[in-house]
Amino acid sequence: MKIAKLVLCMVCLAPGWLMAEQAKVTEVLSLEGSIVMQVKGGNEVTLTPGRSFYEGPDDIHTVGQNASQTKAAKFLVFLVKDKGAPVLIPLSQRALR
């Protein structure tokens, strides 16, 4: 039987901050400000407080950024993963899974 682990963290993005491409299974809930999210093949979505975004096991997170150049943005990340598995999977290692 696999044992899952729940990871919950709050992220604060500085104005204009941009994330690198990555792979993970997660749900993001926007708390303050606006963040732009996108997975490969999907549409860009701008999250405002109270909106959420899901990234599935086969998704590649291609866009993640603070939509504002002047205000910070905060969001909660809910991540369920196998115990002992990494939180993020670098794209260079994803093909090895």
Secondary structure, 3 states (H helix, E strand, C coil): CCCEEEEEEEEEECCCCECCCEECCEEEEEEECCEEEEECCCCCEEECCCCEEEECCCCCEEEEEECCCCCCEEEEEEEEEECCCCCCECHHHHCCC
